[in-house]
Amino acid sequence: MSPVTAPAPVRRLTVLYDAQCPLCVHLRGWLQRQRQLVPLDLVPAGSPEARRRFPELDHTATLREITVVGDLGQVYRETDAWIVCLWALAKYRSRAHWLTTPAGRPFARGTVLAAARYRSTAVPPCAPGARECAAPPGGPWGPR
């Protein structure tokens, strides 16, 4: 009988975010300020760096929906991507576990849909031609 081996744990995650979206840039900054149990690399979606790291991904799709890639090739999109980002953070890991339950999953999905709706209607894109925008200072989405 051969020993059963468990899959290796995720040791690093790459978050592909839209660098032209002020809301996304704000959330990138928020993720960077959190204590991380699993290191997060934050890379602009569709960038040369993202294409170099993940040539097999549909990079147009990564600009429409948050995408997170694990160090073993796991790909998380939309709701699962948000949950795995929270799972990587010390303060939010238990919340991430709850969001995967039947009670928490609808809340997670609703939050992602609300953010997408807000992003598509209320947040203007950054200046045309800018490679990456900065989070707007002050206001409800300003740095905390």
MODELLER restraints for C-alpha pairs under 7 A, 6 or more apart:
rsr = mdl.restraints
at = mdl.atoms
rsr.add(forms.Gaussian(group=physical.xy_distance, feature=features.Distance(at['CA:10:A'], at['CA:70:A']), mean=6.35, stdev=0.5))
rsr.add(forms.Gaussian(group=physical.xy_distance, feature=features.Distance(at['CA:10:A'], at['CA:71:A']), mean=6.34, stdev=0.5))
rsr.add(forms.Gaussian(group=physical.xy_distance, feature=features.Distance(at['CA:11:A'], at['CA:38:A']), mean=5.83, stdev=0.5))
rsr.add(forms.Gaussian(group=physical.xy_distance, feature=features.Distance(at['CA:11:A'], at['CA:71:A']), mean=6.51, stdev=0.5))
rsr.add(forms.Gaussian(group=physical.xy_distance, feature=features.Distance(at['CA:12:A'], at['CA:38:A']), mean=5.56, stdev=0.5))
rsr.add(forms.Gaussian(group=physical.xy_distance, feature=features.Distance(at['CA:12:A'], at['CA:39:A']), mean=5.08, stdev=0.5))
rsr.add(forms.Gaussian(group=physical.xy_distance, feature=features.Distance(at['CA:12:A'], at['CA:40:A']), mean=6.16, stdev=0.5))
rsr.add(forms.Gaussian(group=physical.xy_distance, feature=features.Distance(at['CA:12:A'], at['CA:70:A']), mean=6.11, stdev=0.5))
rsr.add(forms.Gaussian(group=physical.xy_distance, feature=features.Distance(at['CA:12:A'], at['CA:71:A']), mean=5.39, stdev=0.5))
rsr.add(forms.Gaussian(group=physical.xy_distance, feature=features.Distance(at['CA:13:A'], at['CA:39:A']), mean=6.33, stdev=0.5))
rsr.add(forms.Gaussian(group=physical.xy_distance, feature=features.Distance(at['CA:13:A'], at['CA:40:A']), mean=4.97, stdev=0.5))
rsr.add(forms.Gaussian(group=physical.xy_distance, feature=features.Distance(at['CA:13:A'], at['CA:41:A']), mean=6.18, stdev=0.5))
rsr.add(forms.Gaussian(group=physical.xy_distance, feature=features.Distance(at['CA:13:A'], at['CA:68:A']), mean=6.56, stdev=0.5))
rsr.add(forms.Gaussian(group=physical.xy_distance, feature=features.Distance(at['CA:13:A'], at['CA:69:A']), mean=5.67, stdev=0.5))
rsr.add(forms.Gaussian(group=physical.xy_distance, feature=features.Distance(at['CA:13:A'], at['CA:70:A']), mean=4.57, stdev=0.5))
rsr.add(forms.Gaussian(group=physical.xy_distance, feature=features.Distance(at['CA:13:A'], at['CA:71:A']), mean=6.03, stdev=0.5))
rsr.add(forms.Gaussian(group=physical.xy_distance, feature=features.Distance(at['CA:14:A'], at['CA:40:A']), mean=5.62, stdev=0.5))
rsr.add(forms.Gaussian(group=physical.xy_distance, feature=features.Distance(at['CA:14:A'], at['CA:41:A']), mean=4.53, stdev=0.5))
rsr.add(forms.Gaussian(group=physical.xy_distance, feature=features.Distance(at['CA:14:A'], at['CA:42:A']), mean=5.86, stdev=0.5))
rsr.add(forms.Gaussian(group=physical.xy_distance, feature=features.Distance(at['CA:14:A'], at['CA:43:A']), mean=6.91, stdev=0.5))
rsr.add(forms.Gaussian(group=physical.xy_distance, feature=features.Distance(at['CA:14:A'], at['CA:68:A']), mean=5.49, stdev=0.5))
rsr.add(forms.Gaussian(group=physical.xy_distance, feature=features.Distance(at['CA:14:A'], at['CA:69:A']), mean=5.13, stdev=0.5))
rsr.add(forms.Gaussian(group=physical.xy_distance, feature=features.Distance(at['CA:14:A'], at['CA:70:A']), mean=6.40, stdev=0.5))
rsr.add(forms.Gaussian(group=physical.xy_distance, feature=features.Distance(at['CA:15:A'], at['CA:40:A']), mean=6.68, stdev=0.5))
rsr.add(forms.Gaussian(group=physical.xy_distance, feature=features.Distance(at['CA:15:A'], at['CA:41:A']), mean=6.02, stdev=0.5))
rsr.add(forms.Gaussian(group=physical.xy_distance, feature=features.Distance(at['CA:15:A'], at['CA:42:A']), mean=4.86, stdev=0.5))
rsr.add(forms.Gaussian(group=physical.xy_distance, feature=features.Distance(at['CA:15:A'], at['CA:43:A']), mean=6.12, stdev=0.5))
rsr.add(forms.Gaussian(group=physical.xy_distance, feature=features.Distance(at['CA:15:A'], at['CA:67:A']), mean=6.18, stdev=0.5))
rsr.add(forms.Gaussian(group=physical.xy_distance, feature=features.Distance(at['CA:15:A'], at['CA:68:A']), mean=4.49, stdev=0.5))
rsr.add(forms.Gaussian(group=physical.xy_distance, feature=features.Distance(at['CA:15:A'], at['CA:69:A']), mean=6.63, stdev=0.5))
rsr.add(forms.Gaussian(group=physical.xy_distance, feature=features.Distance(at['CA:16:A'], at['CA:42:A']), mean=6.17, stdev=0.5))
rsr.add(forms.Gaussian(group=physical.xy_distance, feature=features.Distance(at['CA:16:A'], at['CA:43:A']), mean=5.08, stdev=0.5))
rsr.add(forms.Gaussian(group=physical.xy_distance, feature=features.Distance(at['CA:16:A'], at['CA:44:A']), mean=5.47, stdev=0.5))
rsr.add(forms.Gaussian(group=physical.xy_distance, feature=features.Distance(at['CA:16:A'], at['CA:45:A']), mean=4.67, stdev=0.5))
rsr.add(forms.Gaussian(group=physical.xy_distance, feature=features.Distance(at['CA:16:A'], at['CA:62:A']), mean=6.84, stdev=0.5))
rsr.add(forms.Gaussian(group=physical.xy_distance, feature=features.Distance(at['CA:16:A'], at['CA:66:A']), mean=6.33, stdev=0.5))
rsr.add(forms.Gaussian(group=physical.xy_distance, feature=features.Distance(at['CA:16:A'], at['CA:67:A']), mean=5.39, stdev=0.5))
rsr.add(forms.Gaussian(group=physical.xy_distance, feature=features.Distance(at['CA:16:A'], at['CA:68:A']), mean=6.00, stdev=0.5))
rsr.add(forms.Gaussian(group=physical.xy_distance, feature=features.Distance(at['CA:17:A'], at['CA:24:A']), mean=6.21, stdev=0.5))
rsr.add(forms.Gaussian(group=physical.xy_distance, feature=features.Distance(at['CA:17:A'], at['CA:43:A']), mean=6.47, stdev=0.5))
rsr.add(forms.Gaussian(group=physical.xy_distance, feature=features.Distance(at['CA:17:A'], at['CA:44:A']), mean=5.14, stdev=0.5))
rsr.add(forms.Gaussian(group=physical.xy_distance, feature=features.Distance(at['CA:17:A'], at['CA:45:A']), mean=5.12, stdev=0.5))
rsr.add(forms.Gaussian(group=physical.xy_distance, feature=features.Distance(at['CA:17:A'], at['CA:66:A']), mean=5.95, stdev=0.5))
rsr.add(forms.Gaussian(group=physical.xy_distance, feature=features.Distance(at['CA:18:A'], at['CA:24:A']), mean=5.95, stdev=0.5))
rsr.add(forms.Gaussian(group=physical.xy_distance, feature=features.Distance(at['CA:18:A'], at['CA:44:A']), mean=5.78, stdev=0.5))
rsr.add(forms.Gaussian(group=physical.xy_distance, feature=features.Distance(at['CA:18:A'], at['CA:45:A']), mean=5.43, stdev=0.5))
rsr.add(forms.Gaussian(group=physical.xy_distance, feature=features.Distance(at['CA:18:A'], at['CA:63:A']), mean=5.63, stdev=0.5))
rsr.add(forms.Gaussian(group=physical.xy_distance, feature=features.Distance(at['CA:19:A'], at['CA:25:A']), mean=5.98, stdev=0.5))
rsr.add(forms.Gaussian(group=physical.xy_distance, feature=features.Distance(at['CA:19:A'], at['CA:44:A']), mean=5.36, stdev=0.5))
rsr.add(forms.Gaussian(group=physical.xy_distance, feature=features.Distance(at['CA:19:A'], at['CA:132:A']), mean=4.87, stdev=0.5))
rsr.add(forms.Gaussian(group=physical.xy_distance, feature=features.Distance(at['CA:19:A'], at['CA:133:A']), mean=6.10, stdev=0.5))
rsr.add(forms.Gaussian(group=physical.xy_distance, feature=features.Distance(at['CA:20:A'], at['CA:125:A']), mean=5.73, stdev=0.5))
rsr.add(forms.Gaussian(group=physical.xy_distance, feature=features.Distance(at['CA:20:A'], at['CA:126:A']), mean=5.16, stdev=0.5))
rsr.add(forms.Gaussian(group=physical.xy_distance, feature=features.Distance(at['CA:20:A'], at['CA:132:A']), mean=5.62, stdev=0.5))
rsr.add(forms.Gaussian(group=physical.xy_distance, feature=features.Distance(at['CA:20:A'], at['CA:133:A']), mean=5.62, stdev=0.5))
rsr.add(forms.Gaussian(group=physical.xy_distance, feature=features.Distance(at['CA:21:A'], at['CA:125:A']), mean=5.37, stdev=0.5))
rsr.add(forms.Gaussian(group=physical.xy_distance, feature=features.Distance(at['CA:21:A'], at['CA:126:A']), mean=6.26, stdev=0.5))
rsr.add(forms.Gaussian(group=physical.xy_distance, feature=features.Distance(at['CA:22:A'], at['CA:123:A']), mean=6.96, stdev=0.5))
rsr.add(forms.Gaussian(group=physical.xy_distance, feature=features.Distance(at['CA:22:A'], at['CA:126:A']), mean=6.86, stdev=0.5))
rsr.add(forms.Gaussian(group=physical.xy_distance, feature=features.Distance(at['CA:22:A'], at['CA:133:A']), mean=6.74, stdev=0.5))
rsr.add(forms.Gaussian(group=physical.xy_distance, feature=features.Distance(at['CA:22:A'], at['CA:134:A']), mean=6.73, stdev=0.5))
rsr.add(forms.Gaussian(group=physical.xy_distance, feature=features.Distance(at['CA:22:A'], at['CA:135:A']), mean=5.13, stdev=0.5))
rsr.add(forms.Gaussian(group=physical.xy_distance, feature=features.Distance(at['CA:22:A'], at['CA:136:A']), mean=6.68, stdev=0.5))
rsr.add(forms.Gaussian(group=physical.xy_distance, feature=features.Distance(at['CA:23:A'], at['CA:119:A']), mean=6.88, stdev=0.5))
rsr.add(forms.Gaussian(group=physical.xy_distance, feature=features.Distance(at['CA:25:A'], at['CA:134:A']), mean=6.56, stdev=0.5))
rsr.add(forms.Gaussian(group=physical.xy_distance, feature=features.Distance(at['CA:25:A'], at['CA:135:A']), mean=5.51, stdev=0.5))
rsr.add(forms.Gaussian(group=physical.xy_distance, feature=features.Distance(at['CA:26:A'], at['CA:135:A']), mean=5.10, stdev=0.5))
rsr.add(forms.Gaussian(group=physical.xy_distance, feature=features.Distance(at['CA:26:A'], at['CA:141:A']), mean=6.60, stdev=0.5))
rsr.add(forms.Gaussian(group=physical.xy_distance, feature=features.Distance(at['CA:28:A'], at['CA:42:A']), mean=6.92, stdev=0.5))
rsr.add(forms.Gaussian(group=physical.xy_distance, feature=features.Distance(at['CA:34:A'], at['CA:89:A']), mean=6.54, stdev=0.5))
rsr.add(forms.Gaussian(group=physical.xy_distance, feature=features.Distance(at['CA:35:A'], at['CA:89:A']), mean=5.89, stdev=0.5))
rsr.add(forms.Gaussian(group=physical.xy_distance, feature=features.Distance(at['CA:35:A'], at['CA:90:A']), mean=5.75, stdev=0.5))
rsr.add(forms.Gaussian(group=physical.xy_distance, feature=features.Distance(at['CA:36:A'], at['CA:88:A']), mean=5.78, stdev=0.5))
rsr.add(forms.Gaussian(group=physical.xy_distance, feature=features.Distance(at['CA:36:A'], at['CA:89:A']), mean=4.46, stdev=0.5))
rsr.add(forms.Gaussian(group=physical.xy_distance, feature=features.Distance(at['CA:36:A'], at['CA:90:A']), mean=5.73, stdev=0.5))
rsr.add(forms.Gaussian(group=physical.xy_distance, feature=features.Distance(at['CA:37:A'], at['CA:88:A']), mean=5.33, stdev=0.5))
rsr.add(forms.Gaussian(group=physical.xy_distance, feature=features.Distance(at['CA:37:A'], at['CA:89:A']), mean=5.47, stdev=0.5))
rsr.add(forms.Gaussian(group=physical.xy_distance, feature=features.Distance(at['CA:37:A'], at['CA:90:A']), mean=5.54, stdev=0.5))
rsr.add(forms.Gaussian(group=physical.xy_distance, feature=features.Distance(at['CA:38:A'], at['CA:88:A']), mean=4.81, stdev=0.5))
rsr.add(forms.Gaussian(group=physical.xy_distance, feature=features.Distance(at['CA:43:A'], at['CA:50:A']), mean=6.41, stdev=0.5))
rsr.add(forms.Gaussian(group=physical.xy_distance, feature=features.Distance(at['CA:44:A'], at['CA:50:A']), mean=6.81, stdev=0.5))
rsr.add(forms.Gaussian(group=physical.xy_distance, feature=features.Distance(at['CA:45:A'], at['CA:59:A']), mean=6.82, stdev=0.5))
rsr.add(forms.Gaussian(group=physical.xy_distance, feature=features.Distance(at['CA:45:A'], at['CA:62:A']), mean=5.83, stdev=0.5))
rsr.add(forms.Gaussian(group=physical.xy_distance, feature=features.Distance(at['CA:45:A'], at['CA:63:A']), mean=5.68, stdev=0.5))
rsr.add(forms.Gaussian(group=physical.xy_distance, feature=features.Distance(at['CA:46:A'], at['CA:59:A']), mean=5.12, stdev=0.5))
rsr.add(forms.Gaussian(group=physical.xy_distance, feature=features.Distance(at['CA:46:A'], at['CA:60:A']), mean=6.72, stdev=0.5))
rsr.add(forms.Gaussian(group=physical.xy_distance, feature=features.Distance(at['CA:46:A'], at['CA:62:A']), mean=6.94, stdev=0.5))
rsr.add(forms.Gaussian(group=physical.xy_distance, feature=features.Distance(at['CA:46:A'], at['CA:63:A']), mean=6.60, stdev=0.5))
rsr.add(forms.Gaussian(group=physical.xy_distance, feature=features.Distance(at['CA:65:A'], at['CA:77:A']), mean=6.72, stdev=0.5))
rsr.add(forms.Gaussian(group=physical.xy_distance, feature=features.Distance(at['CA:65:A'], at['CA:78:A']), mean=5.75, stdev=0.5))
rsr.add(forms.Gaussian(group=physical.xy_distance, feature=features.Distance(at['CA:66:A'], at['CA:77:A']), mean=5.85, stdev=0.5))
rsr.add(forms.Gaussian(group=physical.xy_distance, feature=features.Distance(at['CA:66:A'], at['CA:78:A']), mean=5.49, stdev=0.5))
rsr.add(forms.Gaussian(group=physical.xy_distance, feature=features.Distance(at['CA:66:A'], at['CA:81:A']), mean=6.43, stdev=0.5))
rsr.add(forms.Gaussian(group=physical.xy_distance, feature=features.Distance(at['CA:67:A'], at['CA:76:A']), mean=5.70, stdev=0.5))
rsr.add(forms.Gaussian(group=physical.xy_distance, feature=features.Distance(at['CA:67:A'], at['CA:77:A']), mean=4.61, stdev=0.5))
rsr.add(forms.Gaussian(group=physical.xy_distance, feature=features.Distance(at['CA:67:A'], at['CA:78:A']), mean=6.69, stdev=0.5))
rsr.add(forms.Gaussian(group=physical.xy_distance, feature=features.Distance(at['CA:67:A'], at['CA:81:A']), mean=5.83, stdev=0.5))
rsr.add(forms.Gaussian(group=physical.xy_distance, feature=features.Distance(at['CA:68:A'], at['CA:75:A']), mean=5.87, stdev=0.5))
rsr.add(forms.Gaussian(group=physical.xy_distance, feature=features.Distance(at['CA:68:A'], at['CA:76:A']), mean=5.08, stdev=0.5))
rsr.add(forms.Gaussian(group=physical.xy_distance, feature=features.Distance(at['CA:68:A'], at['CA:77:A']), mean=6.47, stdev=0.5))
rsr.add(forms.Gaussian(group=physical.xy_distance, feature=features.Distance(at['CA:68:A'], at['CA:81:A']), mean=5.46, stdev=0.5))
rsr.add(forms.Gaussian(group=physical.xy_distance, feature=features.Distance(at['CA:69:A'], at['CA:75:A']), mean=4.63, stdev=0.5))
rsr.add(forms.Gaussian(group=physical.xy_distance, feature=features.Distance(at['CA:69:A'], at['CA:76:A']), mean=6.30, stdev=0.5))
rsr.add(forms.Gaussian(group=physical.xy_distance, feature=features.Distance(at['CA:78:A'], at['CA:112:A']), mean=6.98, stdev=0.5))
rsr.add(forms.Gaussian(group=physical.xy_distance, feature=features.Distance(at['CA:79:A'], at['CA:108:A']), mean=6.38, stdev=0.5))
rsr.add(forms.Gaussian(group=physical.xy_distance, feature=features.Distance(at['CA:79:A'], at['CA:109:A']), mean=5.67, stdev=0.5))
rsr.add(forms.Gaussian(group=physical.xy_distance, feature=features.Distance(at['CA:79:A'], at['CA:112:A']), mean=6.04, stdev=0.5))
rsr.add(forms.Gaussian(group=physical.xy_distance, feature=features.Distance(at['CA:83:A'], at['CA:96:A']), mean=5.37, stdev=0.5))
rsr.add(forms.Gaussian(group=physical.xy_distance, feature=features.Distance(at['CA:83:A'], at['CA:99:A']), mean=6.95, stdev=0.5))
rsr.add(forms.Gaussian(group=physical.xy_distance, feature=features.Distance(at['CA:86:A'], at['CA:92:A']), mean=5.32, stdev=0.5))
rsr.add(forms.Gaussian(group=physical.xy_distance, feature=features.Distance(at['CA:86:A'], at['CA:93:A']), mean=5.88, stdev=0.5))
rsr.add(forms.Gaussian(group=physical.xy_distance, feature=features.Distance(at['CA:86:A'], at['CA:96:A']), mean=5.56, stdev=0.5))
rsr.add(forms.Gaussian(group=physical.xy_distance, feature=features.Distance(at['CA:87:A'], at['CA:93:A']), mean=4.20, stdev=0.5))
rsr.add(forms.Gaussian(group=physical.xy_distance, feature=features.Distance(at['CA:87:A'], at['CA:96:A']), mean=5.09, stdev=0.5))
rsr.add(forms.Gaussian(group=physical.xy_distance, feature=features.Distance(at['CA:98:A'], at['CA:104:A']), mean=5.53, stdev=0.5))
rsr.add(forms.Gaussian(group=physical.xy_distance, feature=features.Distance(at['CA:99:A'], at['CA:105:A']), mean=4.99, stdev=0.5))
rsr.add(forms.Gaussian(group=physical.xy_distance, feature=features.Distance(at['CA:99:A'], at['CA:108:A']), mean=5.93, stdev=0.5))
rsr.add(forms.Gaussian(group=physical.xy_distance, feature=features.Distance(at['CA:126:A'], at['CA:133:A']), mean=5.71, stdev=0.5))
rsr.add(forms.Gaussian(group=physical.xy_distance, feature=features.Distance(at['CA:135:A'], at['CA:142:A']), mean=6.63, stdev=0.5))
rsr.add(forms.Gaussian(group=physical.xy_distance, feature=features.Distance(at['CA:136:A'], at['CA:142:A']), mean=5.68, stdev=0.5))
rsr.add(forms.Gaussian(group=physical.xy_distance, feature=features.Distance(at['CA:137:A'], at['CA:143:A']), mean=6.67, stdev=0.5))
